[in-house]
């Protein structure tokens, strides 16, 4: 059974850094990590960092220049390096992964990891 698990969140002071991980297990099928999203209480889910089909990266204006998305295909893991964190970055962070099954891509989400940035 496919499992997607985010980790690396926590409490950090403004200006600090965290590195989030998104690990996929339970399958030998092809995996396509799409990107990272976040959701704060009372707000809509926000797409913040993604990979394009050619492997290039895309960032929302709110995190551009501070966050970096990367992946290790050998480990089936995607990362989000977050620097210069701000209180407004406080949210639950989730990753979007696609897994190939019977010729089609299926979307999987983890349960998220909480990031809290204190001022």
C-alpha positions in Angstrom: 0.0 0.0 0.0 1.4 3.4 -1.0 2.3 5.6 1.9 3.3 9.3 1.7 4.8 10.7 4.9 5.9 14.3 5.4 8.4 15.1 8.2 10.7 17.8 9.4 8.2 20.3 10.7 8.5 22.0 14.1 8.7 25.2 16.0 11.3 27.7 14.8 12.0 31.4 15.4 11.5 33.9 12.6 14.6 34.0 10.4 15.3 30.3 11.0 15.4 27.3 8.7 13.7 23.9 8.4 14.0 21.1 5.9 10.9 19.1 5.1 10.9 15.6 3.7 8.2 13.7 1.8 8.9 10.0 1.6 7.0 7.6 -0.5 7.0 3.9 0.3 5.0 0.7 -0.3 5.3 0.6 -4.0 7.8 -0.3 -6.7 5.8 1.6 -9.4 7.0 4.8 -11.0 6.7 7.8 -8.8 6.4 11.4 -9.9 6.7 14.0 -7.1 4.7 17.1 -8.0 5.3 19.5 -5.2 4.5 21.1 -1.9 1.4 22.8 -0.6 0.5 24.5 2.7 -2.7 25.3 4.5 -3.1 27.6 7.4 -6.3 27.5 9.6 -9.1 29.3 7.9 -7.3 29.7 4.6 -7.3 27.9 1.3 -4.6 25.4 0.4 -1.7 27.2 -1.3 0.6 25.7 -3.9 4.1 26.9 -3.0 6.7 24.8 -4.8 6.4 22.4 -7.7 8.3 20.6 -10.4 7.4 21.1 -14.1 7.4 18.1 -16.5 10.9 19.1 -17.7 12.2 19.1 -14.1 12.3 22.9 -13.7 11.0 24.3 -10.5 8.2 26.8 -9.8 7.6 28.9 -6.6 4.8 31.0 -5.4 5.6 34.7 -4.9 5.2 34.2 -1.1 8.2 31.8 -0.9 10.3 32.6 -3.9 13.9 33.2 -3.0 13.5 31.6 0.4 12.4 28.0 -0.3 14.0 25.4 -2.5 12.3 22.2 -3.7 14.4 19.2 -4.6 14.1 15.4 -4.9 16.1 12.2 -4.6 14.6 9.7 -7.0 16.7 6.9 -5.6 15.2 7.4 -2.2 11.7 8.2 -3.5 11.9 11.4 -1.4 11.2 15.0 -2.1 12.5 17.9 0.0 11.6 21.5 0.8 14.4 23.6 2.2 12.9 26.6 4.0 15.1 29.6 4.9 14.4 33.0 6.3 11.1 31.8 7.8 8.5 34.3 8.7 5.5 34.0 11.0 3.2 34.0 8.0 4.8 30.7 6.9 3.0 29.0 9.8 0.9 26.2 8.3 0.5 22.5 7.7 2.7 21.5 4.8 1.7 18.7 2.5 3.3 17.0 -0.5 1.6 15.9 -3.7 2.9 12.8 -5.3 1.7 10.8 -8.3 2.1 7.0 -8.5 1.7 5.0 -11.7 -0.9 2.2 -11.4 -2.3 0.2 -14.3 -1.1 2.8 -16.8 -2.5 5.8 -15.0 -1.1 8.3 -12.6 -2.9 8.4 -9.2 -2.5 11.3 -6.8 -1.5 10.8 -3.2 -1.2 13.2 -0.3 0.5 12.7 3.0 -1.1 13.8 6.3 1.2 16.8 6.5 3.7 18.2 8.9 3.2 21.3 11.0 5.5 24.3 10.7 5.1 27.1 13.3 7.2 30.2 13.1 7.4 32.4 16.2 8.1 36.2 16.0 
